């Protein structure tokens, strides 16, 4: 990582939003649901599926959570109306998980129920550690009534193996990722190889227990490791899928799809694009470097 890019990443909060937006366009479909629909249609033409996410997290009052729920229901409607090969991802704090568990559960249940009526699937994203228990509880509470939902496991969390050993008992549909939030070393692996080793160990347990897994990574090491496990367990193509973020490593994405594996792209849209984009920049300081240059060449 170049020193200027590192420096830039640490100063991101003071960079004008207009500059961030210019470089964020790569990672988001646009401000509107229609733009997400159009982009999903293009992906579908290439044989790639999508999971559509309305950007936004951690609402501060219940009305905002209700508005977010309405937006989620609109996504389901659009997937149905446009016959998209897509499902829906959502963040529990956008539905009020930080305000009131019961209220959030009610919102999520309404969404998963509607998805069930439309024959669709809902993925519950995993956020930072204050919400891990609550998110797993939410998932379990909804899953008792509706099986068209699944949850995300982060391989950087030390607790994940225990969580997975419980969740495989009900044949959970997982998304497995490394994890994106900054967590203390007491609860999270910090060494890159430890996070990777845990990822592979978790994937093995999921496969051993015949659970469907969304293998969410852009890391060649993990893609290679997943290929080996798919061979070892003789998995059929409809027993797992690979998942990637919009705008990231598209050549690798196309190669995995060309190898005959299912591929799903995370397609975020909406006006609350800022926090999501900052997280993507922190993952890829080279992008931040371009934004840094733009900052100092603006208007010239
Ligand atoms: P790693 O970060 O090592 O990336 C591997 C390579 O990919 C890099 O070397 C680089 O070349 C490229 N790359 C990665 N990020 C890039 C970027 N932003 N721009 C350009 N290139 C980039 N996390 C979470 O905590 N909760 C969640 O619910 C989800 N959900 C989720 C869904 C999907 C579909 C994906 C793909 C990821 C998530 N994540 C997530 C994020 C995940 O936890 C993780 O932070 C990222 O996927 C990056 O980890 P990798 O495994 O890709 O490895």
Boltz pocket constraint, residues with backbone or C-beta under 6 A from the ligand:
constraints:
  - pocket:
      binder: B
      contacts: [[A, 124], [A, 125], [A, 126], [A, 127], [A, 152], [A, 154], [A, 177], [A, 178], [A, 179], [A, 180], [A, 181], [A, 216], [A, 217], [A, 218], [A, 219], [A, 220], [A, 222], [A, 243], [A, 244], [A, 245], [A, 247], [A, 248], [A, 249], [A, 264], [A, 265], [A, 266], [A, 279], [A, 280], [A, 281], [A, 283], [A, 284], [A, 287]]
      max_distance: 6.0
